[in-house]
């Protein structure tokens, strides 16, 4: 997976920060759906790689419960972690026991969704 993420980093549009991020959602049917961060001069319009990959999967017809694991790589020597907007979207579509793999250029860490999002806001809160 690391090689695929490294290749995806080249597609990132990080003109303003230079912080490139690539993401792959592995679906329960074995397919992989990719996304990269796409920055914008209006920073609020920037989309993170995680939300890009997840919403692309939804656009392809996948639904909540179809997501198996998430792989996220930053173009850095230090591992990056999903922002809280991404964590909210992750908790919407991934089970709490799904694995999230976070990569830097040289390292990898693994978490469960429940570890990254211990107090999720979900349909139980509505």
DRENGU-717702 format. One record per residue (C-alpha): x, z, y. Coordinates in steps of 0.2 Angstrom, whole numbers, plus 2048, in hexadecimal, padded with zeros to 3 digits. Each point is the difference from the previous one (the first is absolute). Layout:
XZY...
//
This chain:
80080080080E80480C8067EE8007EE7FA8047FF80C80E8117FB8077FA7EE8007F080580980980980E8067EF8067EE7FC8047FD80F80B7FD7FD81280980E8098057F88107FE81080A80680E7F580B7F77F47F980C7F37FB7F47F27F48077F27FA7F77F07F38067F47F97FB7EF7EF8077F98017FF7ED7EE7FE7FA7F98067F07FF7EF7F98137FE8027FF7F481080B80480F7FA7FE81280D80080E7FF80581280D80280E7FF8088117FB7F580E8048068117F87FB8118048028127F180B80180680D7F47EF8067FB7FD7EF7F980E8027F47FC8007EE80A80A7F38067F87F07F680D7F67EF7FB8088057EE8008028007ED7F080B7FD7F57F680B8077F07F87FB8067EF7EF8048067FE7EF8078057F97EF7F18097F88088107FA7F68108038038138018068057EF80A7F07FC81080680880D8077F481080480A8087FC8118127FB8048068018128127FB80680880381180F7F680680A81080380C80B7F77F380E8027F08007F67F07FE80B7EF8077FD7EF7F98037F98048117F080A8007F47F28048077F87F07FF8107F67ED8008057FE7EE7F980A8047F17F580F7FC7F07F58028067F37F280C8097F57FD80E7F480881180480B7FF7F18067EE8048137FF8038087FB8108127FA7FF80A8008118107F680180E7FF80C80E7F47FE80980B7F37F380E7FB7EF8037F97F480E8007F08027F67F08098067EE8027FA7F37FB80D7FA8128008128068058007F480F7EE8048047FD8127FB7F080280B7F87EF8007F17FB80B7F47F77F47EE7FD7FC7FF8137FB8028048127F27F5806
//
